[in-house]
């Protein structure tokens, strides 16, 4: 079977069109030690730094022949199964908050609760307890947080709570700050099955801090160093003070125009610390946190650790030896290959070594149009042409007048 795969890849490589390297500014050496059907390379910051198109301009090449590859992102998997239930005894318990019992009418596995509410702009703590008889309760989750942050132009919320896997029939939910049973419109229980994503820490950054007394917020701006590095998780290092704050996340290419990415809450309390959170993946150079202080003093964010999903490239490696990874071509589109053989390869494949990037000696910068290279000359020609037209028109009018 292995010999068959090797021969298929060899033929596939021969059928690939010749690669023109003059459009790619950088290349990175790849060393494949053995002839195998498929091998992989783990992408590092040097590859992201020299890609202008979010990896769409990456090409794997051997001897000026483009080699098919597949980009894999270690994002993990997540499956969720909703469970039928009955909501019982929804009421406000003095000194505790809004309480409700959820009856699963059986003993399925469950580990996630979510709610629906019409409430806006809140941060509340949630307590989850489980029971087999609705009399004797065991604590499953204490001091979990649900929130809604609504603005005129955007809304962010998290109305879910996860807890250790349970098979108990009853779940008791307590929302400490709510005093009206109507605030809780509905609730669901589900079983979530997931495989963990694999992330690498890409940077530890020190913020530039700016206070805004009008909005009572503190902004912390971070410079990753270059455009094109993906990231989707951060972990804050803070001072010793205790707090519970809402925070908004923004990203920017130039630190001037900011795009909203996400909103969440952070906390540092004796019984609950939440300083690490995820958000939709960003590729911009600058990152900003806007922490709402209210009437409390600003907290001290010492630094943040930035994380990115691990990415690997799997490619046909029927021949051992030197390959190249080409990058930095802003006009390149994402490649499309016939990857039937790579998709059928074993889950675990050997790794090839990735060297340091270097300038591509055969690179030819794109030709700048003549009009862009000579803007002042073009303006002069336009003015001269206008002057000639005016002169011709004046002479024509004078001839008509004397005729």
N, C-alpha and C positions, 0 to 999 in steps of 0.2 A: 504493500500500500504506500509506504514511504517513497519507494522508487517511482511509483506512478505519479505521486504528487510532485516530486522533483522534476519529472519530465514534463508534466503539464505546465509548471511554472516556467521552465526553460523555454518552452514553445511560446507561452504567453509573453515572456520578456522580449522574444524576438519580434513578436507582432507589434510591440509598442513603437510609436513614432519617435524619431530622433528628438531629443530635448535641445532647445536653444537656450544656452545659459546666459546670453548677453543681457537678458531682461531682469536677472536676479542679482541683487547687490552683494549678498552674503552667501557663504556656503560653510557647512559644518561637516567634518569628516565622521564617518561611521565605519567601524571595524567589525566585520562579521567573521568570527573565528572558524566556524564550521559550516559545511554545506547542509542546510536544513530547509524544509519546505517553507517555514515561516519563522521569523524572529521579530523581536520588538525592541523599541527604544523608549525610555521614559523621558518625556520632555521636561526640560529645566528652564530657568528664567532666561538663559541666553537665547533660546529659541523664540520665546514670546517677545523678547526685546527687539529681535530682528525680523519680526513679522508685522507688516503694516495692514494686514487684512484679517486679523483674528484667526490666523493659521490657514486661511484659504489659499495663501500663496506658498504654502509648503509643498515641496516636491522631493521625492527620493529618486536619486539618479545613480546609475552605474555606467561608466563609459559613454556618456551622452545619450543613454537610453533611459527613459522614464520608467520607474518601477511602480506598479500598483501598490497602494497601501490602504489601511483602514485606521481611522482615528477612533480610539475608545476612551470614553470618559467614565471614571470610576464613581458614578453618581449613586450607586446602590439601587435597590428596588423597594417598592412599597405597595402592598395590597391591603385593602380595607374592606371588611364585611360588616354591614350594618345589621343590628340585631333587633327583632321586634320586642317592644316593652310596653308596660303600662305605667303611667305617672300617678303616684299616690300621695295623698296627705301634703299637698303643697300649702305651706303656711309660714308665717313669720314667727320665729321663736325669739322672745325678748332676750337680749344679751348675746345672741348667736347670729341672727340674720335670717335670710330666706332659706327655708329648708324644704326638700322634696325627696321622696323615696321612689326609686325606679325599680320596677319588678320585671325581671326577665322571663318569668314563668318557666324557669328551667335553669340549667347549669352550663350554658355555653361559655367558652373562653371570651374574655373581654379585657381591654386595657386602655380604652380611650373614650372620653365623654366630650360631647359638644352640645352647645345650647344655641337657642335663637332668642333674640330680644330686640325690642325697639329702642332701648336705651342708647344714648350717644355720649361720647366723651367721658369715659369712666375708666377707672382702674380698681379692680376688686380682687380680694383674696378668696380662694375657694378651698374647701375641705372635702375630701372624698373618703367615704367609709364603705365597707362591704360586710355582708351578713348572709347567713344561710336561713335565718328564721325571722329577720326583721326585728329582733330584740337584742341580741348580743352582737355588737359592732366591733370591727377591727379597722384601724386607721390604714388607709392605702396611700393617701397623699395629703400632706399638710401644707398650707400656705402657698398653694399654686396660684397663678395670676391669670386673670382674663382681663382684656382691655379693649377699648375702642377709642381711636383718635380720629376725629372728623374735622376737616377743614373745609373751607369754601371750594377749594380746587382738588381735594384728595381725601381719601378715607383709608385707614388701615385698622385692622382689628385681628384679634386672636381670641376666639371663644371656645377653644379646645383645651382639655387637660388630659395628659397621659399619666398612667399609673402602672404599677407592676401587674403582670398578667394574673387574672383571677377567674375562678369558676363559680363564685358564690352568686346566689340568685338575686340578691338585693344590693342596690347601691344607693347610699344616702349622700346627697349633694347639699352643701351649705355654702351660700354666698353671703359673706359677712356684712357687706355694706348695704344690701338691698332691704327695703322695708315694705315693699308692695308685692304681693304674689303675682300681680299682672305683669311685673317686669320680666318674669321668666315665661316666655311664650311656649317653648317646647324644648325637649332634650332628647339626645340619641346616645346610645352606647354602641360600640363597635369593637371588633378585634382587628388590630393592625399588625401585619406581619411584614417585616422589612429586613433587608440586608444593609449593613452600614456602608456609607460612602467612604472613600479613601481620600484624605486631604493631606496636603503638604503645607507646612508653614513657610510662607514666601518672604515675610518681612516682619520686623519689629520697628514701629515708627513712633517718633516723638511729635506731639501736636504743636501747631501754632494756635494759641488761644485768643479768643475775642469775646468780650462781654457785650451784650445788648440790653441795656437797662429798660428800654421801651417795651420789649417783648418778654423780658425776664428770662432770657435764654443765654446759654454759653455755647459758642461754636468751637469745635476742635477740628482743624484742618490738617490733613496728612498728605504728604507727597510720596507716592510709591516709587517714583524715579523715572518712569517712562510710560508711554501710551502703549496699551496692548497686553497688559498682564491681567489675566482673569482672576477674580476673587469673589467669594460668596459667604465668608464667615469671618468674624472678628472676635477677639477676646480682649477685654479692657483690663488694664492694671490701674488701680485707683488707690487713693489715700485711705486712711483708717476710718473716715467718717461713715455714719450709717445713713442710708437714703433709699428712696423708692421713687424713681423718676421716669417720665416718658422721654423717648429719644427718637429723632428722625434721622435717616441716613440719606445722604446725597452724594452724587459723583459728578465729575467734570473733567473735560479735556484740558481746560485752560485756567482753572481756578477762578473763573469769572462768571460763566454761565453754568448754573447747577441744575441737575436733573434729580428729581425725587426717586429714591430707590425703595425705601421701606420705612416702617415705623414699628417700634417695639417698646418694651419697658425694661429697665435695668434696676437692680436692687442690690443692696448690701446690708443685710439684717442679720441678727444673731441666729435666726432659725431658717434663713433663706438667702442665698446668694445667686444672682443671675447676672453674670457679666459676659457671657459668651452667647452669641446669637448668629443666625444665618439670615440671608436676604437674597433676592434674585441676583444672579451673577452679573458682575460689572466688569468692564474692560478699560475704564478710564483711568488716567494717571492720578487724579486727585480725588480724595475721599473726605467727606465732612460729616461730623456728628453735630446735631443741634439738640442740646439737652435742655428741657424745660425745667426751670428752677422754681417757678412760682415765687413765693415769698421766702423760700429757704436759701441759705447761702450756696454759691456754686460748689460743686464737687471738684476734686482734683483728679483729672485723668492724666496719669504719668506717661502712659504709652499704650499702644494697641498692637496685638499680634494679628496679622492678616493671614488667612488660609485660602487655599485654592484646591479645587478638585484635581486629583491626579489624572493626567492624560498620558496615554502611550500610543505609539504608532506601530502597527503590525504590518510587515511588508514581506513580499516574496524574496527569499534569500537562498535560492538554489545554488548560487555560486558564492564561495567564501571570498573574503578580501575586502577591498576598499569600496565603500559607497559614499554618497554625498547627500546631505540634506540642504537644499537650496531654499532661501527665504528672502523677504523684503522685495516684493514686487507689488506695488499698490494697485496695479491694473489687473492683477491675476484674479481669476474666478476659482471657486472651489472645484477641484477635480472630481470626475465621476468615472469610476473604474468598475469592471466586472470582477466582483470580489467573491465569487462562488467558492473558490478554493480556500481563500483566507477565512471565510465564515465557517468552513467545515474543518478548520484546523483544530488541534487540541486546545483546551482552555489554557493550559500552562505551556508557554513556549519559551525558548532560550532568549536571553537578552544580548543585544549588541551594545558595544561601547560607543558613546557619543563624545567626540573631542571638542575643543574650543572653536568657536566660529572664527572665520577669517574673511577678509574682503575677496570677492570674486574678481580675479584679474581680467576676466573676459567680459565683465559688466560694461555695458554701454548706456550712459544716461539717456533718457528720452530726449529727442530733439525738441527744443523749444521753438514754437512757431516764429517765423520771421517778424510778425507784427508784435509779438511779446518781447523779442530781443531788441527791437528798434522802435519803442513807443514814441519817442520824441521825433524821430524821422518821419514816422507815419503821420503825426500831427502836422508837421511842416508840409508834407505833401498835400494833405487835405486843405490847409490854408492856401498853399500855392494854387491848387486846382480851383478853389473858390475865387481867388483873385483873378485868375485867367478867365473864368466864366463871367465875372463882373466886367472885366475889360472888354471882352467880346460883345457883351450885351450893350455896353455904353456905345461902342463904335457902331454897332448895328442901329441903335436909336438915332445917333447923329446922322448916319447916312439916310435914314428914312426921313429925318427932319429937313435935310437939304435937298431931298429929291423933289 
